[in-house]
Each structure stands twice: as C-alpha cells, then as structure tokens.
Amino acid sequence: MSNEESHSYNQLLEAISDGNERAFSLFYDLFATELSKHILSKVNDQEVAEDILHDLFLSLWKNRSRLTEIKSVPAYLYSSCRYLILAFYRKRDRTNTMQLDLASIDVLDDDIPIEDRLYYRYTLDIVESEIENLPTKCRQIFKMSRIEHLSNKDIAEKLSIAESTVEKHINKAISRLRKFSRPYLLFL
C-alpha cells in the first residue's frame, strides 16, 4: 500500500469516525466488490456472502470511533472477513454436521497474521502426528487414499483386500482424526 493510499484511507476513516455517512458510502464502494468476491470464494453461497459483507460493514459503522486506529485498511478488512467466515462455519456446524475444508482457508495468505498461520500450522502438525499414531494398516490405507489419491478400488487391488475393508479403515481414520482434532479446530 502506497503512502498516498494510506493517507487517503486515513482521511476517509477520520471522516467516518466523525459520523460522515457519505465518507462511509465511499469507503464501502472502494472495498465491497473485492471483499464480496473473496467471501463468496470461501462460502460458495451468494446470500451468505452478502450477509457476511453486511455484517462487516455494520460492525465498522458501529465501531466507527475506533477506525482511525487501523494501520492497514485492506489487511484489517480481509482479517475481519476471515473471522466472520469462521464464525459462519462455527454457527453452521452447531446446526449442521458438515465440515469446512482447511484448504479453503488461505493458511499461507500473507494477509493472515503470523499468529494465525502458526496456529494452523501447529494444528496441521498435530493432525499429521495423529495420522502416524494410527494402526499400521489403517495408516497405510489412509495415506494411500488421502496423500497418494488412490481410489478405494485401487487400494483394495494393491493390498489384495476387499474394497469394504478399505472403506472401513478410511472411515476409522477419519473418525479418529476428527475426534482428536476437535479441540484444536473451532470449525469442525
């Protein structure tokens, strides 16, 4: 972000913190389209994306007196989006047992604070460690399925076992990993 952009954002934030609705509208117009695309790429539901975007800007307006404390406006907005998206998945999980794919969260995104990236890396390390603690056959089949991307049929043929046995081992591994990782992953 250039000094000119930073200065421009600071002027807008100062005006918004003073209650200037026109400045807030201008601010919304500057960021809404890109933020909406970003949110939509994470939730895959236009209505949910619009709700999250609305909640973000409503929160900004309600807390407008503190907006001048923001150092990097884009980083702040994307970080806020991430937290609202995670809140959406946590809420959905309470009512629905669907789970969020970790890959859909930009764990390596430079806009994400280092603490968050380290936490996700720590969590992934714990999951990888637990994979290594699976029973030998279960671990072997799980890795063939999830790391080598072999189909259940291919795994069954390679190991000369029934496809149902492959499915049983994969389900056992997933169940164990889900149970073990639940305390670390807020959105599972």
C-alpha positions in Angstrom: 0.0 0.0 0.0 1.5 3.3 -1.0 1.7 6.3 1.3 -0.8 8.1 -0.9 -3.4 5.3 -0.5 -2.7 5.2 3.3 -3.2 8.9 3.5 -6.5 8.6 1.5 -7.7 5.8 3.7 -6.8 7.8 6.9 -8.8 10.8 5.6 -11.8 8.5 4.9 -11.5 6.8 8.3 -11.3 10.1 10.1 -14.4 11.4 8.3 -16.3 8.1 9.1 -15.3 8.2 12.7 -16.9 11.7 12.8 -20.1 10.1 11.6 -19.8 11.2 7.9 -22.2 8.8 6.1 -21.0 10.0 2.6 -17.4 9.0 3.5 -18.7 5.6 4.7 -20.5 5.1 1.5 -17.4 6.0 -0.4 -15.4 3.6 1.8 -18.0 0.8 1.1 -17.7 1.4 -2.7 -13.9 1.1 -2.5 -13.9 -2.3 -0.9 -17.3 -4.0 -1.2 -16.8 -5.6 -4.6 -13.4 -7.3 -3.9 -14.4 -8.3 -0.4 -17.7 -9.8 -1.7 -15.7 -11.9 -4.3 -13.3 -13.0 -1.5 -16.1 -14.0 0.8 -18.0 -15.8 -1.9 -14.9 -17.8 -2.8 -14.9 -19.1 0.8 -18.6 -19.8 1.4 -19.9 -20.5 -2.1 -23.3 -19.0 -1.3 -24.2 -15.6 -2.6 -26.7 -14.8 0.1 -24.4 -15.9 2.9 -21.6 -13.8 1.3 -23.8 -10.7 1.2 -24.8 -11.3 4.8 -21.2 -11.5 5.9 -20.3 -8.4 4.0 -23.3 -6.6 5.5 -22.2 -7.7 9.0 -18.7 -6.5 8.3 -19.7 -3.0 7.3 -22.4 -2.8 10.0 -19.7 -3.6 12.6 -17.4 -1.0 11.1 -20.1 1.7 11.3 -21.0 0.7 14.9 -17.3 0.9 15.9 -16.5 3.9 13.7 -15.0 5.9 16.6 -12.1 3.4 16.6 -11.5 3.2 12.9 -8.6 5.7 13.0 -6.6 3.0 14.9 -6.4 0.8 11.8 -2.9 0.6 10.4 -3.5 -1.3 7.2 -7.1 -1.0 5.9 -7.0 -3.9 3.4 -5.4 -6.3 5.9 -7.9 -5.3 8.6 -10.8 -5.8 6.3 -9.6 -9.2 5.0 -8.8 -10.3 8.5 -12.3 -9.3 9.7 -13.8 -11.2 6.8 -11.8 -14.3 7.8 -13.2 -14.1 11.4 -16.7 -13.6 10.1 -16.4 -16.6 7.7 -15.1 -18.8 10.6 -18.0 -17.6 12.7 -20.4 -18.6 9.9 -18.9 -22.1 9.8 -18.9 -22.5 13.6 -22.5 -21.5 13.7 -23.4 -23.8 10.8 -21.6 -26.6 12.5 -23.7 -26.3 15.6 -26.8 -26.9 13.5 -25.3 -28.9 10.7 -22.6 -31.6 10.8 -20.9 -30.5 7.6 -17.3 -29.7 7.9 -15.0 -27.0 6.4 -12.1 -28.0 4.2 -8.9 -26.5 5.7 -7.6 -25.8 2.2 -10.4 -23.3 1.6 -8.9 -21.0 4.3 -5.8 -19.3 2.9 -3.5 -20.6 5.6 -0.5 -19.3 3.6 -2.0 -16.0 2.8 0.4 -13.2 3.8 -2.6 -11.0 4.9 -3.3 -13.5 7.7 -1.4 -12.6 10.9 1.6 -14.8 11.6 0.0 -16.0 14.9 -3.0 -17.4 13.0 -0.7 -19.0 10.4 1.4 -20.6 13.2 -1.7 -21.9 14.9 -3.0 -23.5 11.7 0.5 -25.0 11.1 0.6 -26.2 14.7 -2.9 -27.8 14.2 -1.8 -29.5 11.0 1.3 -30.8 12.7 -0.9 -32.3 15.4 -3.1 -34.0 12.8 -0.1 -35.3 10.9 1.3 -36.7 14.1 -2.0 -38.4 14.9 -2.0 -39.9 11.4 1.3 -41.5 12.3 -0.3 -42.9 15.5 -3.0 -44.8 13.6 -2.7 -48.6 13.5 -0.3 -49.7 10.7 -2.8 -51.0 8.2 -5.2 -48.1 8.8 -2.4 -45.5 8.4 -1.2 -47.2 5.2 -4.6 -47.2 3.7 -5.4 -43.6 4.8 -2.2 -42.3 3.3 -2.8 -44.2 0.0 -6.2 -42.6 -0.1 -5.5 -39.1 1.0 -1.9 -38.5 0.1 -1.4 -40.7 -3.0 -5.0 -40.0 -4.0 -5.7 -43.6 -4.9 -9.3 -44.8 -5.3 -10.7 -47.4 -2.8 -10.7 -49.9 -5.6 -7.0 -49.3 -6.5 -6.0 -49.6 -2.8 -8.0 -52.8 -2.5 -6.3 -54.3 -5.5 -2.8 -53.2 -4.4 -3.2 -54.7 -0.9 -5.3 -57.7 -2.0 -8.2 -56.8 0.3 -11.9 -56.1 -0.1 -13.0 -52.6 -1.0 -15.3 -52.6 2.0 -12.2 -53.2 4.2 -10.5 -50.2 2.6 -13.6 -48.1 3.3 -13.7 -49.3 6.9 -10.1 -48.3 7.5 -10.6 -44.9 6.0 -13.7 -44.2 8.0 -11.9 -45.4 11.1 -9.0 -43.0 10.4 -11.3 -40.0 9.7 -13.4 -40.7 12.8 -10.3 -40.9 15.0 -8.7 -37.7 13.4 -12.0 -35.8 13.7 -12.3 -36.8 17.4 -8.7 -36.0 18.2 -8.6 -32.7 16.3 -11.9 -31.3 17.5 -10.4 -29.3 20.4 -7.9 -27.6 18.0 -10.2 -26.8 15.2 -13.1 -24.4 16.1 -15.0 -25.1 12.9 -15.0 -28.9 12.8 
